[in-house]
Amino acid sequence: MAEKATIIVHSGDLDKMYSALIVANGALSMGMEVSLYFTFWGLLRLKKGGLSKGPLSKLNLFGLGRAMIRNRMHKANVASLERLMADFKELGGKVIACEMTMEIMGVKKSDLNEDLIDLYGAVGTYIQEARESAITLLI
Amino acid sequence: MSEIKVDVRGETCPIPLVEMRKALRKAAEGDFIEIIGTHPASLKEIPMAANALNVKIISEEQQGEVWTIKLQK
């Protein structure tokens, strides 16, 4: 059986979303199975069209820092989060949405980009994946 | 035995690895995959991934900024 990697995507910040998706795609490319468990602020990014909406985790400067980083990424030809997510799904990555977060934050399934989501789960779902994983991360 | 060409020149992390993986999934056993790109780290990382996936590395070349890696599934 292939090795597994499980990542809790807790943050909704732009830079952290990039870290999560790049690491996830890297693991898939190296032959691992990967699950992304979206919770709290990360879950909000699964709202329709919301993937790239987060601020920078530091130096956001009311959006100025975010704009600068996006500009640099554009110059370096870094793929968009939407592209990285599409690649993640195409390579067989799993997206799990935290039901508890949905309840706390008043998010309905219809608010979310349901095409992306493979599973709705609670902490047991996460533990099930994580206990079998060689790599576990909280981003 | 067919050859799949992957052009990731100008693409940066993680796209070269991702496109290589996509090509490998589409390939049949025995097919060749030729990847050309410019991302420096990928020249090391694609062979690393190939080894992790038990895929044969046929050749690795570099001409200036552009590298070419040939794999066989």
Backbone of each chain as ProteinMPNN parsed JSONL, in Angstrom:
{"seq_chain_A": "MAEKATIIVHSGDLDKMYSALIVANGALSMGMEVSLYFTFWGLLRLKKGGLSKGPLSKLNLFGLGRAMIRNRMHKANVASLERLMADFKELGGKVIACEMTMEIMGVKKSDLNEDLIDLYGAVGTYIQEARESAITLLI", "coords_chain_A": {"N_chain_A": [[0.851, -1.203, 0.0], [0.469, 2.253, -0.727], [2.344, 4.97, 0.762], [0.914, 7.304, 3.098], [-0.11, 10.764, 3.32], [-1.335, 13.21, 5.486], [-2.922, 16.268, 5.783], [-3.879, 18.844, 7.883], [-5.756, 21.542, 7.085], [-5.866, 24.327, 8.548], [-5.544, 27.031, 8.579], [-6.615, 29.903, 6.713], [-5.093, 31.584, 5.333], [-3.441, 33.066, 2.528], [-0.702, 32.468, 1.861], [-0.287, 30.216, 3.416], [-2.138, 28.465, 2.387], [-1.003, 28.032, -0.09], [1.325, 26.682, 0.749], [0.16, 24.352, 1.788], [-1.121, 23.234, -0.49], [0.999, 22.959, -2.303], [2.777, 21.225, -0.999], [1.024, 19.075, -0.748], [0.539, 18.39, -3.458], [3.146, 17.775, -4.172], [3.614, 15.496, -2.612], [1.724, 13.725, -3.714], [2.78, 13.565, -6.278], [5.057, 12.144, -5.789], [4.151, 9.662, -5.353], [2.587, 9.176, -3.109], [-0.432, 8.753, -1.104], [-2.807, 11.271, -0.517], [-4.535, 13.267, 1.864], [-6.502, 16.131, 2.435], [-7.57, 17.918, 5.113], [-9.959, 20.124, 5.757], [-10.446, 22.706, 7.999], [-11.842, 25.093, 10.366], [-10.598, 28.277, 9.54], [-9.532, 27.482, 7.159], [-11.527, 25.945, 6.021], [-13.347, 27.869, 5.214], [-12.254, 28.759, 2.89], [-13.054, 26.941, 1.086], [-15.387, 27.764, 0.159], [-17.525, 28.777, -2.543], [-15.571, 29.984, -5.14], [-13.699, 30.947, -3.351], [-11.078, 30.226, -2.82], [-8.613, 31.681, -3.172], [-8.926, 33.872, -1.531], [-7.794, 34.571, 0.903], [-5.891, 36.525, 3.36], [-2.382, 37.506, 3.647], [-0.376, 35.64, 5.922], [1.398, 37.026, 7.429], [2.482, 40.435, 7.451], [0.449, 41.468, 5.87], [-0.559, 44.02, 5.586], [-2.98, 45.522, 5.217], [-3.72, 44.464, 2.781], [-1.844, 45.302, 0.985], [0.631, 44.012, 1.225], [-0.184, 41.472, 0.498], [-0.906, 41.906, -2.163], [1.593, 42.516, -3.223], [2.996, 40.1, -2.899], [1.438, 38.423, -4.507], [1.92, 39.567, -6.95], [4.647, 39.069, -7.255], [4.576, 36.305, -7.351], [3.189, 35.945, -9.675], [5.04, 36.957, -11.497], [7.033, 35.051, -11.218], [5.795, 33.001, -12.366], [4.175, 31.277, -10.834], [1.85, 28.717, -10.195], [-1.737, 29.131, -9.975], [-3.869, 28.979, -7.018], [-6.227, 27.768, -7.625], [-5.562, 26.223, -9.846], [-3.665, 24.526, -8.662], [-5.306, 23.187, -6.861], [-7.033, 21.897, -8.629], [-5.213, 20.198, -9.921], [-4.476, 18.686, -7.726], [-6.823, 17.275, -7.18], [-7.085, 15.898, -9.593], [-4.898, 14.197, -9.515], [-5.725, 12.405, -7.669], [-6.0, 13.211, -5.034], [-7.536, 13.668, -1.791], [-10.252, 15.551, -0.527], [-11.427, 16.684, 2.492], [-14.101, 17.955, 4.339], [-14.633, 19.73, 7.305], [-17.245, 19.028, 9.385], [-17.98, 20.07, 11.849], [-16.841, 22.606, 11.906], [-18.378, 23.734, 9.902], [-20.84, 23.846, 11.128], [-20.339, 25.538, 13.35], [-19.562, 27.904, 12.092], [-21.707, 28.486, 10.574], [-21.894, 27.564, 7.919], [-23.252, 26.372, 4.954], [-23.695, 23.369, 2.969], [-24.356, 24.106, 0.416], [-23.085, 26.531, 0.178], [-20.548, 25.913, -0.304], [-17.905, 24.839, -2.569], [-18.94, 22.275, -3.878], [-18.107, 20.359, -5.694], [-15.442, 19.967, -5.195], [-15.246, 18.644, -2.834], [-14.727, 15.578, -1.232], [-15.597, 14.246, 0.964], [-17.468, 14.603, 3.997], [-16.643, 15.235, 7.282], [-15.894, 14.427, 10.772], [-13.839, 14.698, 13.71], [-13.071, 12.052, 14.061], [-12.846, 11.014, 11.489], [-10.622, 12.378, 10.571], [-8.656, 11.37, 12.358], [-8.632, 8.682, 11.703], [-7.507, 8.781, 9.119], [-5.087, 10.015, 9.726], [-3.781, 8.307, 11.509], [-2.803, 6.312, 9.952], [-0.93, 7.535, 8.474], [2.221, 8.455, 7.08], [3.167, 10.962, 6.959], [2.132, 13.766, 8.711], [0.568, 16.892, 8.959], [-0.053, 20.2, 10.261], [-1.388, 22.951, 8.91]], "CA_chain_A": [[0.0, 0.0, 0.0], [1.252, 3.488, -0.81], [2.395, 5.761, 1.997], [-0.087, 8.379, 3.128], [0.164, 12.054, 3.964], [-2.576, 13.89, 5.845], [-2.655, 17.653, 6.17], [-5.021, 19.634, 8.369], [-5.652, 22.921, 6.596], [-6.565, 25.094, 9.577], [-5.439, 28.444, 8.22], [-7.149, 30.299, 5.413], [-4.201, 32.583, 4.759], [-3.013, 32.763, 1.164], [0.597, 31.809, 1.809], [-0.4, 28.891, 4.022], [-2.873, 27.651, 1.42], [0.008, 27.62, -1.058], [2.152, 25.634, 1.361], [-0.618, 23.11, 1.88], [-1.371, 22.642, -1.806], [2.253, 22.566, -2.949], [3.235, 20.007, -0.326], [0.084, 18.007, -1.107], [0.823, 17.962, -4.823], [4.463, 17.144, -4.163], [3.465, 14.139, -2.066], [1.018, 12.927, -4.734], [3.7, 13.336, -7.399], [6.068, 11.171, -5.391], [3.503, 8.363, -5.215], [1.85, 8.996, -1.85], [-1.856, 9.114, -1.076], [-2.868, 12.494, 0.282], [-5.827, 13.826, 2.255], [-6.488, 17.477, 3.002], [-8.708, 18.051, 6.011], [-10.174, 21.572, 5.881], [-11.166, 23.059, 9.21], [-11.805, 26.519, 10.713], [-10.436, 29.276, 8.477], [-9.255, 26.753, 5.922], [-12.803, 25.526, 5.438], [-13.992, 29.015, 4.556], [-11.674, 28.894, 1.543], [-13.721, 26.008, 0.176], [-16.61, 28.417, -0.352], [-17.451, 28.977, -4.0], [-14.694, 31.084, -5.567], [-13.017, 31.541, -2.209], [-9.765, 29.632, -2.542], [-7.521, 32.664, -3.118], [-9.366, 35.113, -0.89], [-7.177, 34.814, 2.201], [-4.804, 37.494, 3.481], [-1.106, 36.909, 3.997], [-0.349, 35.352, 7.356], [2.145, 38.132, 8.058], [2.769, 41.556, 6.547], [-0.63, 41.674, 4.913], [-0.573, 45.478, 5.403], [-4.281, 45.883, 4.652], [-3.843, 44.001, 1.403], [-0.699, 45.734, 0.18], [1.586, 42.901, 1.243], [-0.786, 40.391, -0.287], [-0.8, 42.275, -3.586], [3.003, 42.406, -3.619], [3.354, 38.684, -3.03], [0.754, 37.872, -5.684], [2.621, 40.095, -8.101], [5.903, 38.314, -7.387], [4.244, 34.937, -7.769], [2.826, 36.041, -11.086], [6.289, 37.107, -12.261], [7.769, 33.781, -11.177], [4.919, 32.02, -13.009], [3.66, 30.289, -9.889], [0.482, 28.322, -10.54], [-2.772, 29.659, -9.083], [-4.39, 27.99, -6.072], [-7.28, 27.029, -8.329], [-4.865, 25.219, -10.66], [-3.07, 23.542, -7.759], [-6.393, 22.365, -6.327], [-7.492, 21.034, -9.724], [-4.188, 19.158, -10.071], [-4.574, 17.835, -6.541], [-7.948, 16.364, -7.373], [-6.812, 15.052, -10.747], [-3.932, 13.161, -9.133], [-6.335, 11.49, -6.716], [-6.011, 13.715, -3.66], [-8.848, 13.669, -1.157], [-10.59, 16.761, 0.228], [-12.415, 16.402, 3.534], [-14.576, 19.193, 4.959], [-14.976, 19.511, 8.712], [-18.66, 19.352, 9.634], [-18.08, 20.884, 13.058], [-16.575, 23.985, 11.501], [-19.527, 24.213, 9.133], [-21.889, 24.171, 12.081], [-19.94, 26.704, 14.153], [-19.47, 29.123, 11.287], [-22.923, 28.684, 9.796], [-21.641, 27.336, 6.485], [-24.072, 25.288, 4.412], [-23.07, 22.649, 1.853], [-24.586, 24.843, -0.82], [-22.144, 27.656, 0.12], [-19.229, 25.39, -0.642], [-17.634, 24.307, -3.891], [-19.172, 20.862, -3.564], [-17.35, 19.493, -6.613], [-14.095, 19.685, -4.696], [-15.248, 17.927, -1.558], [-14.947, 14.139, -1.345], [-16.134, 13.671, 2.195], [-17.705, 15.509, 5.119], [-16.294, 14.408, 8.428], [-15.563, 15.031, 12.059], [-12.464, 14.41, 14.106], [-12.78, 10.631, 13.865], [-12.412, 10.852, 10.1], [-9.238, 12.848, 10.512], [-7.767, 10.463, 13.085], [-8.555, 7.478, 10.879], [-6.527, 9.03, 8.06], [-3.783, 10.405, 10.27], [-3.082, 7.212, 12.194], [-2.154, 5.483, 8.937], [-0.101, 8.389, 7.62], [3.641, 8.623, 7.352], [3.384, 12.411, 7.118], [0.954, 14.527, 9.15], [0.934, 18.297, 9.122], [-1.125, 21.145, 10.516], [-0.95, 24.179, 8.223]], "C_chain_A": [[0.877, 1.24, 0.0], [1.268, 4.189, 0.539], [1.379, 6.892, 1.921], [0.443, 9.65, 3.772], [-1.177, 12.698, 4.262], [-2.236, 15.283, 6.332], [-3.94, 18.278, 6.679], [-4.803, 21.043, 7.851], [-6.51, 23.77, 7.528], [-6.612, 26.572, 9.199], [-6.056, 28.713, 6.858], [-6.256, 31.296, 4.71], [-3.651, 32.108, 3.424], [-1.717, 31.97, 1.124], [0.519, 30.391, 2.376], [-1.169, 27.934, 3.115], [-1.91, 27.167, 0.334], [0.88, 26.505, -0.494], [1.416, 24.306, 1.354], [-0.753, 22.443, 0.52], [-0.088, 22.227, -2.517], [2.793, 21.281, -2.311], [2.343, 18.823, -0.718], [0.362, 17.476, -2.505], [2.183, 17.284, -4.935], [4.37, 15.703, -3.686], [2.767, 13.227, -3.067], [1.97, 12.578, -5.867], [4.756, 12.293, -7.066], [5.44, 9.815, -5.081], [2.753, 8.141, -3.917], [0.364, 9.25, -2.058], [-1.979, 10.314, -0.156], [-4.3, 12.893, 0.596], [-5.626, 15.207, 2.842], [-7.746, 17.625, 3.829], [-8.89, 19.534, 6.298], [-11.014, 21.879, 7.109], [-10.993, 24.544, 9.501], [-11.606, 27.428, 9.5], [-10.143, 28.623, 7.132], [-10.545, 26.358, 5.223], [-13.483, 26.657, 4.679], [-13.462, 29.209, 3.137], [-12.303, 27.931, 0.562], [-15.056, 26.562, -0.309], [-16.408, 28.708, -1.826], [-16.589, 30.205, -4.32], [-13.8, 31.638, -4.478], [-11.591, 31.12, -1.959], [-8.652, 30.654, -2.338], [-7.855, 33.909, -2.318], [-8.617, 35.482, 0.388], [-6.119, 35.91, 2.189], [-3.477, 36.757, 3.657], [-1.114, 36.654, 5.5], [0.442, 36.406, 8.112], [2.305, 39.219, 7.015], [1.691, 41.764, 5.497], [-0.81, 43.165, 4.599], [-1.836, 45.933, 4.679], [-4.411, 45.518, 3.174], [-2.667, 44.386, 0.522], [0.343, 44.617, 0.083], [1.101, 41.755, 0.388], [-0.643, 40.663, -1.785], [0.637, 42.127, -4.075], [3.404, 40.954, -3.832], [2.701, 38.078, -4.276], [1.448, 38.333, -6.958], [3.924, 39.324, -8.337], [5.649, 36.903, -7.855], [3.898, 34.921, -9.254], [4.079, 36.142, -11.946], [7.085, 35.803, -12.306], [6.971, 32.66, -11.824], [4.477, 30.899, -12.064], [2.201, 29.986, -10.238], [-0.516, 28.891, -9.529], [-3.236, 28.562, -8.121], [-5.467, 27.132, -6.734], [-6.669, 25.906, -9.167], [-4.296, 24.116, -9.771], [-4.137, 22.622, -7.175], [-6.901, 21.407, -7.396], [-6.505, 19.882, -9.939], [-4.255, 18.173, -8.916], [-5.685, 16.793, -6.714], [-7.685, 15.387, -8.517], [-5.862, 13.91, -10.381], [-4.461, 12.253, -8.031], [-6.32, 11.944, -5.27], [-7.427, 13.805, -3.113], [-9.07, 14.951, -0.364], [-11.702, 16.426, 1.205], [-12.796, 17.715, 4.186], [-15.06, 18.896, 6.37], [-16.401, 19.973, 8.979], [-18.836, 20.246, 10.84], [-17.862, 22.354, 12.733], [-17.772, 24.563, 10.768], [-20.643, 24.654, 10.073], [-21.567, 25.446, 12.852], [-20.025, 27.987, 13.346], [-20.692, 29.348, 10.409], [-22.736, 28.516, 8.302], [-22.483, 26.156, 6.016], [-23.324, 24.617, 3.263], [-23.207, 23.443, 0.564], [-23.683, 26.074, -0.941], [-20.813, 27.21, -0.452], [-19.148, 24.942, -2.088], [-17.714, 22.785, -3.778], [-18.442, 19.896, -4.486], [-16.008, 19.073, -6.035], [-14.115, 18.678, -3.55], [-15.604, 16.455, -1.732], [-15.746, 13.597, -0.17], [-16.401, 14.779, 3.195], [-17.435, 14.695, 6.364], [-16.08, 15.191, 9.697], [-14.177, 14.529, 12.454], [-12.088, 12.943, 13.91], [-12.264, 10.338, 12.471], [-10.955, 11.25, 9.958], [-8.297, 11.831, 11.176], [-7.556, 9.164, 12.31], [-7.498, 7.626, 9.795], [-5.139, 9.226, 8.643], [-3.04, 9.233, 10.892], [-2.356, 6.304, 11.22], [-1.134, 6.269, 8.133], [1.351, 8.46, 8.066], [3.96, 10.101, 7.603], [2.083, 13.042, 7.587], [1.386, 15.952, 9.446], [-0.285, 19.114, 9.521], [-0.662, 22.487, 9.936], [-1.999, 25.272, 8.445]], "O_chain_A": [[1.916, 1.267, 0.659], [0.354, 4.038, 1.35], [1.032, 7.373, 0.842], [1.315, 9.619, 4.64], [-2.058, 12.735, 3.403], [-1.368, 15.46, 7.188], [-4.966, 18.251, 5.999], [-3.782, 21.667, 8.142], [-7.716, 23.915, 7.328], [-7.593, 27.266, 9.467], [-6.025, 27.865, 5.966], [-6.59, 31.799, 3.638], [-3.425, 30.916, 3.212], [-1.624, 30.941, 0.454], [1.178, 29.478, 1.878], [-0.884, 26.737, 3.08], [-1.996, 26.021, -0.108], [1.143, 25.509, -1.168], [1.965, 23.274, 0.97], [-0.531, 21.239, 0.384], [-0.085, 21.244, -3.258], [3.215, 20.363, -3.015], [2.828, 17.723, -0.983], [0.414, 16.264, -2.719], [2.351, 16.334, -5.7], [4.968, 14.802, -4.274], [3.175, 12.08, -3.249], [1.977, 11.451, -6.361], [5.288, 11.634, -7.96], [6.125, 8.914, -4.597], [2.322, 7.021, -3.644], [-0.05, 9.867, -3.039], [-1.32, 10.366, 0.883], [-5.171, 12.867, -0.274], [-4.714, 15.437, 3.636], [-8.856, 17.478, 3.319], [-8.077, 20.139, 6.997], [-12.135, 21.391, 7.254], [-10.1, 25.185, 8.947], [-12.37, 27.351, 8.538], [-10.481, 29.173, 6.084], [-10.651, 26.425, 3.998], [-14.11, 26.44, 3.642], [-14.154, 29.764, 2.283], [-12.124, 28.065, -0.648], [-15.765, 25.921, -1.085], [-15.283, 28.865, -2.3], [-16.845, 31.307, -3.837], [-13.198, 32.697, -4.656], [-10.953, 31.584, -1.013], [-7.837, 30.509, -1.427], [-7.143, 34.909, -2.412], [-8.786, 36.586, 0.905], [-5.521, 36.197, 1.152], [-3.452, 35.535, 3.797], [-1.775, 37.365, 6.256], [0.192, 36.654, 9.291], [2.266, 38.941, 5.816], [1.975, 42.181, 4.374], [-1.17, 43.527, 3.479], [-1.773, 46.634, 3.668], [-5.122, 46.18, 2.418], [-2.512, 43.848, -0.574], [0.863, 44.321, -0.993], [1.871, 41.143, -0.352], [-0.306, 39.773, -2.565], [0.878, 41.674, -5.194], [4.064, 40.617, -4.815], [3.333, 37.316, -5.008], [1.55, 37.581, -7.926], [4.257, 38.974, -9.469], [6.408, 36.36, -8.658], [4.269, 34.003, -9.985], [4.178, 35.5, -12.992], [7.729, 35.492, -13.308], [7.406, 31.508, -11.837], [4.414, 29.732, -12.449], [1.422, 30.891, -10.539], [-0.175, 29.106, -8.365], [-3.027, 27.374, -8.371], [-5.602, 25.942, -6.449], [-7.184, 24.788, -9.199], [-4.423, 22.93, -10.075], [-3.908, 21.424, -7.011], [-7.17, 20.24, -7.11], [-6.911, 18.734, -10.117], [-4.107, 16.966, -9.109], [-5.506, 15.608, -6.435], [-8.016, 14.205, -8.427], [-6.004, 12.792, -10.878], [-3.721, 11.418, -7.511], [-6.596, 11.152, -4.369], [-8.388, 13.992, -3.859], [-8.193, 15.388, 0.381], [-12.77, 15.952, 0.819], [-11.926, 18.506, 4.55], [-15.798, 17.938, 6.601], [-16.727, 21.15, 8.823], [-19.734, 21.087, 10.865], [-18.586, 23.229, 13.208], [-18.145, 25.718, 10.972], [-21.298, 25.675, 9.861], [-22.415, 26.327, 12.991], [-20.49, 29.018, 13.832], [-20.723, 30.275, 9.6], [-23.342, 29.235, 7.508], [-22.435, 25.074, 6.602], [-22.434, 25.214, 2.658], [-22.305, 23.457, -0.273], [-23.523, 26.612, -2.037], [-20.053, 28.004, -1.006], [-20.16, 24.699, -2.745], [-16.704, 22.102, -3.607], [-18.183, 18.752, -4.113], [-15.496, 17.992, -6.325], [-13.145, 17.956, -3.319], [-16.643, 16.119, -2.3], [-16.477, 12.614, -0.298], [-15.672, 15.769, 3.251], [-17.941, 13.58, 6.498], [-16.08, 16.422, 9.712], [-13.438, 14.0, 11.624], [-10.932, 12.624, 13.628], [-11.362, 9.521, 12.287], [-10.161, 10.561, 9.317], [-7.261, 11.479, 10.611], [-6.452, 8.621, 12.266], [-6.693, 6.722, 9.573], [-4.152, 8.69, 8.141], [-1.813, 9.163, 10.816], [-1.413, 5.607, 11.594], [-0.532, 5.73, 7.205], [1.66, 8.517, 9.256], [4.88, 10.443, 8.346], [1.045, 12.879, 6.945], [2.41, 16.197, 10.084], [-1.413, 18.772, 9.169], [0.314, 23.078, 10.398], [-1.838, 26.391, 7.957]]}, "seq_chain_B": "MSEIKVDVRGETCPIPLVEMRKALRKAAEGDFIEIIGTHPASLKEIPMAANALNVKIISEEQQGEVWTIKLQK", "coords_chain_B": {"N_chain_B": [[4.877, 0.889, -28.143], [4.76, 3.965, -26.948], [5.662, 7.5, -27.019], [5.493, 9.996, -24.63], [5.355, 13.452, -24.509], [6.335, 16.011, -22.336], [6.129, 19.355, -21.674], [7.46, 21.593, -19.638], [8.722, 23.991, -19.553], [9.621, 27.06, -18.107], [7.768, 26.742, -16.116], [7.203, 26.576, -12.591], [7.85, 25.21, -9.259], [5.038, 23.447, -7.891], [4.652, 22.402, -10.403], [6.264, 21.078, -12.53], [6.797, 18.515, -11.348], [4.174, 17.663, -10.87], [3.064, 17.546, -13.483], [4.677, 15.593, -14.558], [3.866, 13.408, -13.047], [1.201, 13.225, -13.829], [1.55, 12.515, -16.516], [2.771, 10.04, -16.22], [0.704, 8.575, -15.09], [-1.042, 8.434, -17.233], [0.432, 6.987, -19.01], [1.195, 3.845, -20.593], [2.564, 0.678, -19.576], [5.974, 0.512, -20.356], [5.963, 2.641, -22.044], [7.584, 5.69, -23.111], [8.535, 8.675, -21.45], [9.148, 11.979, -22.054], [10.488, 14.736, -20.56], [10.75, 18.194, -20.677], [12.229, 21.061, -19.261], [12.79, 24.054, -17.234], [13.064, 24.57, -14.576], [15.281, 24.623, -11.965], [15.418, 23.034, -9.52], [13.74, 20.916, -10.107], [15.175, 19.322, -11.821], [16.645, 17.751, -10.163], [14.634, 16.728, -8.582], [12.748, 15.356, -10.114], [14.022, 12.942, -11.045], [14.277, 11.853, -8.469], [11.626, 11.447, -7.709], [10.958, 9.626, -9.684], [12.5, 7.425, -8.933], [11.264, 6.876, -6.481], [8.848, 6.045, -7.424], [9.459, 3.786, -8.727], [10.195, 3.95, -11.438], [11.899, 3.778, -14.521], [14.883, 5.603, -15.177], [15.941, 6.933, -18.088], [17.565, 8.868, -19.368], [19.297, 11.933, -18.562], [19.685, 15.237, -19.386], [21.356, 18.39, -19.864], [21.099, 21.547, -21.372], [22.311, 24.561, -21.321], [19.872, 26.564, -19.932], [17.891, 24.748, -20.099], [16.665, 21.593, -19.245], [16.468, 18.081, -20.028], [14.683, 15.223, -19.378], [14.426, 11.781, -19.617], [12.16, 9.182, -19.174], [11.137, 5.781, -18.513], [8.24, 3.903, -18.222]], "CA_chain_B": [[5.571, 1.714, -27.147], [4.674, 5.367, -27.401], [6.411, 8.479, -26.231], [4.705, 11.152, -24.197], [6.223, 14.614, -24.28], [5.835, 16.961, -21.35], [6.911, 20.589, -21.756], [7.197, 22.455, -18.476], [9.669, 25.107, -19.554], [9.029, 28.268, -17.547], [6.913, 26.424, -14.972], [7.944, 26.431, -11.347], [7.366, 24.254, -8.264], [5.294, 22.027, -8.082], [4.093, 21.988, -11.695], [7.01, 20.024, -13.246], [6.532, 17.224, -10.703], [2.766, 17.315, -11.075], [2.845, 17.158, -14.88], [5.364, 14.313, -14.732], [3.003, 12.398, -12.429], [0.03, 13.076, -14.696], [1.973, 11.783, -17.711], [3.005, 8.654, -15.814], [-0.587, 7.919, -14.897], [-1.655, 8.156, -18.537], [1.284, 6.108, -19.813], [1.101, 2.397, -20.432], [3.878, 0.138, -19.229], [6.873, 0.475, -21.509], [5.966, 3.947, -22.722], [8.62, 6.647, -22.731], [8.055, 10.025, -21.136], [10.239, 12.945, -22.168], [10.081, 15.98, -19.902], [11.726, 19.281, -20.786], [11.862, 22.164, -18.381], [13.852, 24.987, -16.848], [13.113, 24.741, -13.122], [16.503, 23.936, -11.526], [15.209, 21.995, -8.501], [13.054, 19.757, -10.694], [16.164, 18.431, -12.448], [16.997, 16.762, -9.138], [13.47, 16.136, -7.927], [12.037, 14.414, -10.975], [14.641, 11.616, -10.869], [13.969, 11.376, -7.11], [10.257, 10.941, -7.767], [10.985, 8.435, -10.538], [12.986, 6.325, -8.098], [10.221, 6.563, -5.494], [7.738, 5.407, -8.128], [10.01, 2.628, -9.45], [10.166, 4.221, -12.873], [13.284, 3.789, -15.0], [15.405, 6.851, -15.742], [16.726, 6.582, -19.281], [18.622, 9.865, -19.536], [19.129, 13.299, -18.051], [20.657, 16.119, -20.056], [21.11, 19.818, -19.682], [21.711, 22.453, -22.344], [22.01, 25.922, -20.857], [18.839, 26.609, -18.894], [16.864, 23.726, -20.336], [17.023, 20.187, -19.026], [15.579, 17.082, -20.624], [14.747, 13.956, -18.644], [13.634, 10.746, -20.289], [11.8, 8.091, -18.275], [10.348, 4.713, -19.106], [7.389, 3.332, -17.186]], "C_chain_B": [[5.54, 3.168, -27.596], [5.495, 6.272, -26.502], [5.494, 9.646, -25.898], [5.656, 12.29, -23.931], [5.55, 15.562, -23.298], [6.722, 18.197, -21.394], [6.546, 21.478, -20.577], [8.217, 23.578, -18.38], [8.954, 26.357, -19.024], [8.12, 28.005, -16.353], [7.771, 26.227, -13.74], [7.226, 25.471, -10.401], [5.871, 24.449, -7.986], [4.907, 21.505, -9.465], [4.927, 20.936, -12.449], [6.774, 18.625, -12.662], [5.112, 16.745, -10.978], [2.52, 16.826, -12.494], [3.519, 15.833, -15.193], [4.475, 13.196, -14.191], [1.777, 12.139, -13.284], [0.389, 12.23, -15.919], [2.191, 10.308, -17.374], [1.699, 7.903, -15.622], [-1.237, 7.569, -16.223], [-0.879, 7.112, -19.31], [0.982, 4.65, -19.56], [2.501, 1.896, -20.105], [4.744, 0.029, -20.475], [6.934, 1.781, -22.261], [7.106, 4.806, -22.213], [7.963, 7.985, -22.411], [9.238, 10.953, -21.191], [9.763, 14.269, -21.579], [11.149, 17.023, -20.157], [11.27, 20.47, -19.955], [13.049, 23.032, -18.044], [13.985, 25.124, -15.333], [14.281, 23.942, -12.554], [16.261, 22.787, -10.534], [14.578, 20.741, -9.095], [14.015, 18.806, -11.381], [16.623, 17.378, -11.451], [15.764, 16.015, -8.655], [12.719, 15.15, -8.8], [12.696, 13.04, -10.935], [14.346, 11.009, -9.491], [12.577, 10.755, -7.084], [10.21, 9.66, -8.593], [11.461, 7.22, -9.74], [11.938, 5.902, -7.088], [9.067, 5.806, -6.127], [8.18, 4.166, -8.894], [9.894, 2.765, -10.953], [11.603, 4.36, -13.346], [13.677, 5.15, -15.563], [16.312, 6.485, -16.902], [17.866, 7.576, -19.472], [18.254, 11.188, -18.884], [20.141, 14.164, -18.753], [20.336, 17.563, -19.72], [21.808, 20.618, -20.756], [21.339, 23.868, -21.943], [20.971, 25.859, -19.752], [17.899, 25.421, -18.942], [17.389, 22.321, -20.054], [16.0, 19.281, -19.702], [15.763, 15.782, -19.866], [13.864, 12.96, -19.376], [13.413, 9.589, -19.328], [11.105, 6.993, -19.059], [9.545, 4.032, -18.011], [7.643, 1.829, -17.024]], "O_chain_B": [[6.237, 3.543, -28.538], [5.948, 5.898, -25.42], [4.817, 10.202, -26.762], [6.647, 12.131, -23.217], [4.363, 15.87, -23.412], [7.93, 18.104, -21.177], [5.455, 22.045, -20.527], [8.541, 24.057, -17.293], [7.836, 26.67, -19.434], [7.739, 28.941, -15.65], [8.913, 25.773, -13.823], [6.136, 24.983, -10.701], [5.465, 25.603, -7.852], [4.843, 20.293, -9.673], [4.352, 19.979, -12.966], [6.575, 17.665, -13.407], [4.884, 15.573, -11.278], [1.85, 15.813, -12.697], [3.013, 15.04, -15.988], [4.349, 12.147, -14.822], [1.355, 10.995, -13.454], [-0.366, 11.34, -16.311], [1.833, 9.43, -18.16], [1.604, 6.722, -15.955], [-1.903, 6.541, -16.343], [-1.437, 6.423, -20.164], [0.568, 4.262, -18.468], [3.493, 2.592, -20.325], [4.31, -0.477, -21.509], [7.863, 2.009, -23.037], [7.543, 4.688, -21.068], [6.967, 8.37, -23.024], [10.221, 10.762, -20.475], [8.774, 14.847, -22.029], [12.327, 16.782, -19.892], [10.095, 20.836, -19.945], [14.167, 22.791, -18.5], [14.938, 25.742, -14.858], [14.285, 22.715, -12.643], [16.825, 21.703, -10.684], [14.85, 19.63, -8.639], [13.722, 17.618, -11.517], [16.951, 16.253, -11.83], [15.827, 14.823, -8.354], [12.114, 14.207, -8.289], [11.988, 12.042, -10.802], [14.186, 9.795, -9.365], [12.371, 9.682, -6.515], [9.503, 8.716, -8.24], [10.9, 6.13, -9.853], [11.738, 4.709, -6.859], [8.387, 5.023, -5.463], [7.391, 3.562, -9.62], [9.54, 1.817, -11.653], [12.43, 4.976, -12.674], [12.927, 5.77, -16.316], [17.326, 5.811, -16.724], [19.005, 7.176, -19.712], [17.084, 11.513, -18.684], [21.335, 13.867, -18.727], [19.215, 17.909, -19.347], [22.988, 20.395, -21.027], [20.222, 24.326, -22.181], [21.169, 25.176, -18.747], [17.203, 25.117, -17.974], [18.433, 21.922, -20.569], [14.846, 19.652, -19.917], [16.885, 15.294, -19.73], [12.715, 13.248, -19.71], [14.361, 9.074, -18.736], [10.553, 7.235, -20.132], [10.099, 3.628, -16.989], [7.01, 1.183, -16.189]]}, "name": "protein", "num_of_chains": 2, "seq": "MAEKATIIVHSGDLDKMYSALIVANGALSMGMEVSLYFTFWGLLRLKKGGLSKGPLSKLNLFGLGRAMIRNRMHKANVASLERLMADFKELGGKVIACEMTMEIMGVKKSDLNEDLIDLYGAVGTYIQEARESAITLLIMSEIKVDVRGETCPIPLVEMRKALRKAAEGDFIEIIGTHPASLKEIPMAANALNVKIISEEQQGEVWTIKLQK"}
